[in-house]
Amino acid sequence: MSARKQSQANTNDTVSDGRETHAAGTSADRRTLLATCVAAAVKGAEAVRGHSQHLDTLAWEEKARADYVSAADRDSEHAIHEIIVARHGDAVILGEELSPDVADSATKTGLVFVVDPLDGTTNFLHGFPWYAVSIAALIDGAIAAGVVLNVATGELFTAVAGGGARRSGQPIRVSSITEPIRALVGTGFPFKSGDQVNEFLRGFGAAMREAAGVRRAGAASLDLADVACGRYEAFWELMLAPWDVAAGILLVREAGGIVTDTAGAPARVAHTGIVAGNPSMHRWMMELLKRC
């Protein structure tokens, strides 16, 4: 099925500090893929904005408890799909709405685009201005390029492996704050899995006691982008999907941060828990979660 194949993208990096050891493809390859990710994200955002003025008549569908989808998600993903297929006809595309049922079958070779056409759907449906389009390109399982576009604000985050991370064209770095009492921490609630609520609440309570503040904005791709640009010192969530994290993992790494799963292994583009932060705050966050 060539470009219409759907499968999960999964990295195999095994660095103990959560950073990648190599850059995927050549520099020219990565820049080309970044250009595709940006163009596709812009088209997806246009599709989302086309629905934002008609939220009162936009129909919701419930995929699972408190997990919704609408025509905005689907139109965005189709717009993104068209751009990618036109430029990379042999690529595999993993998208939240087009291929969720096969997201646990790993794709470790070739070119794969991992797409979240509307991260923060619930925010969008309520007119809460914090939602994004997130796209990453993987070569042989390694993240080569990634984009997170805040649809509501127009803020564009980009990264290429080995080439750094940027916000609206300007280089970004993770925060230099190393004291938890000065740290602002992001998180995500386990709204899909009641089994994780107690575990989450233990960590949430500890973070509230030790950090300056804890925020839950409702779009993981933007949370990771906020770690990359220093707005958050750390972020954690107990379970996310490949399309939630693919671009954000690269953003944080290229901005000098660390991203692992909740056990401390390097973060993969998979269904996984995530802990991200600058090196000091990532270490603190991991220690805090272990205590809980």
C-alpha positions in Angstrom: 0.0 0.0 0.0 3.1 2.2 -0.1 2.3 5.7 1.3 -1.1 4.5 2.5 0.4 1.9 4.8 -0.3 2.5 8.5 1.9 1.3 11.3 3.6 2.4 14.5 6.9 4.2 14.5 9.3 3.0 17.2 12.8 4.1 18.0 15.5 1.8 19.4 17.9 4.3 21.1 19.4 2.9 24.2 21.3 5.8 25.7 21.1 5.9 29.4 20.4 9.7 29.6 17.6 9.7 27.0 19.5 11.4 24.2 20.0 9.9 20.7 23.4 8.7 19.7 23.1 9.4 16.0 21.3 11.5 13.5 19.0 9.8 11.0 19.9 10.3 7.3 22.0 13.0 5.9 21.7 16.7 6.8 20.0 17.3 3.5 17.6 14.5 4.1 16.7 15.8 7.5 16.1 19.4 6.2 13.9 18.1 3.4 11.9 16.1 5.8 11.5 19.1 8.1 10.2 21.1 5.2 7.6 18.5 4.5 6.6 18.4 8.2 6.2 22.1 8.3 4.2 22.3 5.1 1.9 19.5 6.2 1.4 21.0 9.7 0.5 24.3 8.1 -2.2 22.6 5.9 -3.5 20.6 8.9 -3.7 23.8 11.0 -5.7 25.5 8.2 -8.2 22.6 8.2 -8.6 22.9 12.0 -9.1 26.7 11.9 -11.7 26.2 9.2 -13.9 24.5 11.9 -13.0 26.7 14.8 -15.6 29.3 13.9 -18.4 26.7 13.9 -17.9 24.8 17.2 -21.5 25.1 18.1 -22.5 22.9 15.2 -19.5 20.7 15.0 -20.4 17.1 15.8 -18.4 15.1 18.4 -17.8 11.4 18.3 -16.6 9.6 21.5 -13.8 7.1 20.7 -13.5 6.1 24.4 -14.5 7.7 27.7 -13.7 11.4 27.5 -11.7 10.9 24.2 -13.4 12.7 21.3 -12.9 13.1 17.6 -14.5 15.5 15.1 -14.4 16.5 11.5 -11.6 18.9 12.4 -9.3 16.0 13.3 -10.2 14.0 10.2 -9.9 17.0 7.8 -6.6 17.9 9.3 -5.2 14.4 8.9 -6.4 14.1 5.3 -4.7 17.5 4.5 -1.5 16.4 6.1 -1.7 13.0 4.3 -2.0 14.7 0.9 1.1 16.8 1.4 3.2 13.8 2.6 2.1 11.5 -0.2 2.8 14.1 -2.8 6.4 14.6 -1.6 7.3 11.1 -0.3 5.2 8.5 -2.1 6.8 5.5 -0.5 6.6 6.8 3.1 4.6 5.0 5.8 2.2 7.3 7.6 1.0 6.6 11.2 -1.8 8.9 12.1 -4.1 9.0 15.2 -7.3 8.9 13.3 -6.3 7.0 10.2 -4.5 4.1 11.8 -5.0 3.8 15.6 -5.8 0.0 15.4 -2.3 -0.9 14.1 -0.3 1.4 16.4 1.3 -1.4 18.3 3.0 -3.0 15.3 6.5 -1.6 15.2 8.0 0.0 12.0 11.8 0.1 12.3 12.9 0.5 8.7 12.3 3.1 6.0 10.7 6.5 6.1 7.8 6.9 8.6 5.7 10.0 9.4 4.0 10.0 12.8 1.0 12.5 12.8 -1.2 14.0 15.4 -3.6 16.1 13.3 -5.1 17.8 16.4 -3.5 17.3 19.8 -5.8 18.8 22.4 -9.1 17.9 20.7 -11.1 18.5 23.9 -9.5 21.9 24.3 -10.4 22.7 20.7 -14.0 21.5 21.1 -14.5 23.8 24.1 -12.8 26.8 22.5 -9.9 26.6 24.9 -7.0 28.0 22.9 -4.3 25.4 23.4 -4.1 22.7 20.7 -1.6 21.8 18.1 -0.7 19.8 15.0 2.3 17.5 15.6 4.3 15.7 12.9 7.6 13.8 13.1 9.6 12.0 10.4 11.6 8.9 11.2 14.3 7.2 9.2 14.9 3.5 10.1 13.3 4.1 13.5 15.3 7.2 14.5 13.6 10.6 14.7 15.0 12.8 11.9 12.7 15.9 12.0 9.8 17.1 14.0 7.3 20.0 14.1 4.7 21.1 16.7 2.5 24.0 15.5 0.2 25.7 18.0 -2.9 26.2 15.9 -4.4 28.7 18.2 -1.4 31.0 18.5 0.6 30.2 15.4 3.7 29.4 17.3 5.9 27.0 15.4 8.4 24.6 17.0 10.8 22.7 14.8 13.8 20.4 15.2 16.1 18.3 13.1 18.3 15.6 14.5 21.8 17.1 15.2 20.6 20.5 14.1 19.0 22.0 17.3 15.5 23.1 18.1 13.8 26.4 17.2 10.7 28.4 18.1 9.4 30.5 15.2 12.9 30.3 13.7 14.9 31.2 16.8 17.1 28.7 18.6 15.7 27.4 21.9 17.2 25.7 25.0 15.8 24.0 28.0 15.5 26.0 31.3 18.6 26.5 33.4 16.7 26.3 36.7 18.0 23.5 38.9 16.0 24.0 42.1 12.6 22.3 42.4 11.2 25.1 44.5 11.6 27.4 41.5 10.4 24.9 38.9 7.2 25.0 36.9 6.2 21.4 36.0 3.7 20.2 33.4 1.7 17.0 33.5 -1.2 15.1 32.0 -4.1 13.4 33.8 -4.7 9.7 33.1 -8.2 10.3 31.9 -8.3 7.2 29.7 -7.2 4.7 32.4 -8.7 4.7 35.9 -6.1 2.1 36.9 -3.4 4.8 36.9 -5.3 7.5 38.9 -3.9 6.6 42.3 -0.4 6.3 41.0 -0.7 9.7 39.3 -2.2 11.4 42.4 0.8 10.3 44.5 3.2 11.9 42.0 1.0 14.9 41.6 0.8 15.5 45.3 4.6 15.2 45.7 5.2 17.6 42.8 2.9 20.1 44.2 4.7 20.0 47.5 8.2 20.4 46.0 7.8 22.5 42.9 6.8 26.1 42.4 3.7 25.0 40.4 2.1 22.2 38.4 0.1 22.8 35.2 -2.1 20.6 33.1 -2.8 22.3 29.7 -4.1 19.3 27.9 -1.9 18.9 24.8 1.2 16.7 25.3 3.0 17.9 22.2 2.8 21.4 23.4 3.9 20.4 26.9 7.1 18.9 25.4 7.6 22.0 23.3 7.3 24.0 26.5 10.0 22.0 28.1 12.2 22.5 25.0 11.9 26.3 25.2 12.3 26.6 29.0 8.7 27.4 30.0 8.5 24.1 32.0 11.5 22.7 33.9 10.0 19.2 33.7 7.0 17.3 32.4 5.6 13.8 33.1 2.7 11.7 32.0 2.0 8.1 32.7 0.8 7.0 29.3 0.9 8.7 25.9 0.6 7.5 22.3 3.2 7.6 19.5 1.7 10.6 17.8 1.6 12.5 21.1 5.3 12.3 21.7 7.2 11.8 18.4 8.0 15.4 17.6 8.2 16.5 21.2 10.9 13.9 22.0 13.2 15.4 19.4 12.4 19.0 20.4 13.5 18.4 24.0 16.6 16.4 23.0 17.7 19.0 20.5 17.2 21.8 23.1 19.5 20.1 25.5 17.0 18.2 27.6 16.4 14.6 28.5 13.4 12.5 27.7 12.9 9.0 29.1 10.0 6.7 30.0 8.9 6.5 33.6 11.4 3.7 34.2 14.3 5.8 33.0 14.9 4.2 29.6 15.3 6.5 26.6 11.9 7.6 25.3 10.6 5.7 22.3 8.0 6.6 19.7 5.4 4.2 21.2 2.6 3.9 23.7 4.7 4.9 26.8 5.0 7.0 29.9 7.2 10.1 29.5 9.5 12.1 31.8 11.2 15.1 30.3 13.1 18.1 31.5 16.5 19.8 31.7 19.1 17.4 33.1 18.8 18.5 36.7 15.0 18.6 36.7 14.7 15.3 34.9 16.8 13.7 37.5 14.7 15.3 40.3 11.4 14.2 38.6 12.6 10.6 38.3 13.6 10.5 41.9 10.3 12.0 43.0 8.3 9.5 41.0 10.3 6.6 42.4 9.5 7.7 45.9 5.8 7.6 45.0 
